[in-house]
Amino acid sequence: MLDEAPEFPRAVLDALRQPLESGRITVHRAAGAAEFPARCQVLLAANPCPCGNAGDRQQPCECTPAAVRRYLGRISGPLLDRMDLRVRVPRVTTGHIRAGDGSTPTTAEARLVVERARARMTDRLQGTGWTRNAEVAGSWLRTPGHSDPGATKQLDQALDRGTLTMREWDRAMRVAWTLADLQDADRPGERHVLEALALRSAL
């Protein structure tokens, strides 16, 4: 978990690109190089701007547009490509807390849903050498029949327009598969793909 991610040197953040892509990290020294397993879950948290108030309707932002671009630009595009989810979290107020309707699942309830989803993916991937959706190769994701007909239309159009990279296409489909597993669906449909795409569009 890297809190205030834009405050880290850009070179440090970009060093995460290799392990996020391959699940391995190579350390080079004068005497040689050593490779280590490095598959992990990485969380980056960032304020919307240096003062933290950009987009807030109650507190005015004190930053210039150039300062905001420079601040967020410290997280490079290639690193963002490797972030499966990008979620904007609004400022919490007492009104939000009191407005809770109790529909949020408990930790125990959420755990059961996750366990069921992991069991589905384990059964589906048996014999492939993969155990989780995050490990599945892009060639498998793009194989016809591995999603509902027409489900990837929006992803395909975004790729053709250049607003989505091939890496992002693959990562969005891995998230779509996870959403399908969480909802006990046999394969991703259009709604799963659109939700996965929306979860990459918060920034």
C-alpha positions as CSV (number, residue, x, y, z in Angstrom):
1,M,0.0,0.0,0.0
2,L,1.6,3.3,-1.2
3,D,-0.3,6.2,0.4
4,E,0.2,9.6,-1.2
5,A,1.6,7.8,-4.3
6,P,2.5,11.0,-6.3
7,E,4.9,12.0,-3.5
8,F,7.1,9.0,-4.3
9,P,9.9,9.6,-6.8
10,R,8.7,8.7,-10.3
11,A,11.6,6.2,-10.8
12,V,10.5,4.3,-7.7
13,L,6.9,4.1,-8.9
14,D,7.9,3.0,-12.4
15,A,10.1,0.2,-10.8
16,L,6.8,-1.5,-10.0
17,R,6.0,-2.0,-13.7
18,Q,8.0,-5.1,-14.2
19,P,6.7,-7.1,-11.2
20,L,3.1,-6.0,-11.9
21,E,3.4,-7.2,-15.5
22,S,5.3,-10.5,-15.0
23,G,4.9,-11.3,-11.3
24,R,8.8,-11.5,-11.2
25,I,11.5,-9.0,-10.4
26,T,15.1,-9.1,-11.5
27,V,17.8,-7.6,-9.3
28,H,21.0,-6.7,-11.2
29,R,24.3,-6.5,-9.5
30,A,27.9,-6.4,-10.7
31,A,28.4,-10.1,-10.1
32,G,25.2,-11.1,-12.0
33,A,21.4,-11.0,-11.8
34,A,18.9,-12.8,-9.7
35,E,15.2,-13.2,-10.3
36,F,12.6,-13.5,-7.5
37,P,8.9,-14.1,-7.4
38,A,7.0,-10.8,-6.9
39,R,3.4,-11.4,-7.6
40,C,1.5,-9.2,-5.2
41,Q,-1.4,-6.9,-4.8
42,V,-0.4,-3.2,-5.1
43,L,-2.6,-0.3,-3.9
44,L,-1.9,3.3,-4.7
45,A,-3.7,6.1,-3.0
46,A,-3.5,9.7,-4.2
47,N,-5.2,13.0,-3.4
48,P,-6.8,14.7,-6.5
49,C,-4.4,17.5,-6.3
50,P,-1.6,18.8,-3.9
51,C,-4.1,20.6,-1.6
52,G,-6.5,17.7,-1.7
53,N,-9.6,19.7,-2.6
54,A,-9.9,19.4,-6.4
55,G,-13.5,18.4,-7.4
56,D,-14.8,19.1,-3.9
57,R,-18.0,21.2,-3.9
58,Q,-17.5,22.4,-0.3
59,Q,-13.8,23.2,-0.1
60,P,-12.2,25.3,-2.9
61,C,-9.1,24.0,-4.6
62,E,-6.1,26.3,-4.2
63,C,-4.0,24.6,-7.0
64,T,-3.5,25.8,-10.5
65,P,-4.4,23.5,-13.4
66,A,-0.7,23.1,-14.2
67,A,0.0,22.1,-10.6
68,V,-2.8,19.5,-10.7
69,R,-1.5,18.0,-14.0
70,R,2.1,18.0,-12.7
71,Y,1.1,16.3,-9.4
72,L,-1.0,13.5,-11.0
73,G,1.5,13.2,-13.9
74,R,4.0,11.7,-11.4
75,I,2.1,8.4,-11.8
76,S,3.0,7.5,-15.4
77,G,0.6,6.2,-18.0
78,P,2.4,2.8,-18.3
79,L,2.1,2.3,-14.5
80,L,-1.6,3.2,-14.7
81,D,-2.0,0.7,-17.5
82,R,-1.1,-2.0,-15.0
83,M,-3.7,-0.9,-12.4
84,D,-6.7,-3.0,-12.8
85,L,-9.1,-0.8,-10.8
86,R,-9.1,3.0,-10.5
87,V,-11.7,4.2,-8.0
88,R,-12.5,7.8,-7.0
89,V,-13.4,7.9,-3.3
90,P,-15.5,10.9,-2.3
91,R,-14.9,12.8,0.9
92,V,-16.7,11.1,3.8
93,T,-19.2,13.3,5.7
94,T,-21.4,12.6,8.7
95,G,-24.3,12.7,6.3
96,H,-22.9,9.8,4.3
97,I,-22.3,7.8,7.5
98,R,-25.9,8.4,8.8
99,A,-27.5,7.7,5.5
100,G,-26.2,4.1,5.4
101,D,-29.1,1.7,4.9
102,G,-27.4,-1.4,6.3
103,S,-27.2,-3.1,2.9
104,T,-23.4,-3.3,2.9
105,P,-22.4,-6.9,3.4
106,T,-20.6,-7.9,6.6
107,T,-17.0,-9.2,6.3
108,A,-18.2,-12.7,6.9
109,E,-20.8,-12.4,4.1
110,A,-18.3,-10.9,1.7
111,R,-15.9,-13.7,2.5
112,L,-18.4,-16.4,1.5
113,V,-19.0,-14.7,-1.9
114,V,-15.3,-14.4,-2.5
115,E,-14.7,-18.0,-1.6
116,R,-17.4,-19.2,-3.9
117,A,-15.9,-17.0,-6.7
118,R,-12.4,-18.4,-6.2
119,A,-13.8,-22.0,-6.2
120,R,-15.5,-21.2,-9.6
121,M,-12.2,-19.9,-11.1
122,T,-10.2,-22.8,-9.7
123,D,-12.5,-25.3,-11.3
124,R,-12.6,-23.5,-14.6
125,L,-8.8,-23.1,-14.8
126,Q,-8.0,-26.6,-13.7
127,G,-5.2,-28.1,-15.9
128,T,-4.2,-24.7,-17.4
129,G,-1.4,-24.0,-15.0
130,W,-3.3,-20.9,-13.8
131,T,-5.2,-20.6,-10.6
132,R,-6.6,-17.0,-10.7
133,N,-8.1,-14.7,-13.3
134,A,-5.2,-12.4,-12.8
135,E,-2.8,-15.0,-14.2
136,V,-4.7,-15.9,-17.4
137,A,-2.9,-15.1,-20.6
138,G,-4.4,-12.5,-23.0
139,S,-4.6,-15.1,-25.8
140,W,-7.0,-17.1,-23.7
141,L,-9.1,-14.1,-22.9
142,R,-9.4,-13.2,-26.5
143,T,-10.4,-16.7,-27.6
144,P,-13.9,-16.8,-29.1
145,G,-16.4,-18.3,-26.7
146,H,-14.7,-17.0,-23.6
147,S,-17.3,-14.2,-23.3
148,D,-20.9,-13.7,-24.4
149,P,-21.2,-12.8,-28.1
150,G,-20.8,-9.1,-28.5
151,A,-19.8,-8.6,-24.9
152,T,-16.5,-7.0,-25.7
153,K,-17.9,-4.5,-28.2
154,Q,-17.1,-1.4,-26.1
155,L,-13.6,-2.7,-25.3
156,D,-13.0,-3.4,-29.0
157,Q,-14.1,0.1,-30.1
158,A,-12.0,1.7,-27.4
159,L,-9.0,-0.3,-28.6
160,D,-9.7,0.8,-32.2
161,R,-10.0,4.4,-31.2
162,G,-6.7,4.3,-29.3
163,T,-8.3,5.2,-26.0
164,L,-7.4,1.7,-24.6
165,T,-4.2,-0.3,-25.0
166,M,-4.0,-4.0,-25.6
167,R,-2.7,-4.4,-22.0
168,E,-5.7,-2.5,-20.7
169,W,-8.1,-4.7,-22.8
170,D,-6.6,-7.8,-21.3
171,R,-6.8,-6.4,-17.7
172,A,-10.3,-5.2,-18.2
173,M,-11.4,-8.7,-19.3
174,R,-9.7,-10.3,-16.3
175,V,-11.7,-8.0,-14.0
176,A,-14.9,-8.9,-16.1
177,W,-14.2,-12.5,-15.4
178,T,-13.9,-11.9,-11.7
179,L,-17.1,-9.9,-11.7
180,A,-18.8,-12.8,-13.5
181,D,-17.4,-15.3,-10.9
182,L,-18.7,-13.1,-8.1
183,Q,-22.1,-13.1,-9.6
184,D,-22.1,-16.9,-10.4
185,A,-22.2,-16.3,-14.2
186,D,-20.6,-18.9,-16.5
187,R,-18.7,-16.3,-18.5
188,P,-18.6,-12.5,-18.8
189,G,-21.5,-10.7,-20.4
190,E,-21.8,-7.2,-21.7
191,R,-22.7,-5.8,-18.2
192,H,-19.6,-7.4,-16.6
193,V,-17.4,-5.9,-19.3
194,L,-18.9,-2.4,-19.0
195,E,-18.6,-2.5,-15.3
196,A,-14.9,-3.6,-15.6
197,L,-14.3,-0.8,-18.1
198,A,-16.0,1.8,-15.7
199,L,-13.8,0.6,-12.9
200,R,-10.8,1.6,-15.0
201,S,-12.2,5.1,-15.9
202,A,-12.2,6.9,-12.6
203,L,-9.0,8.8,-13.3
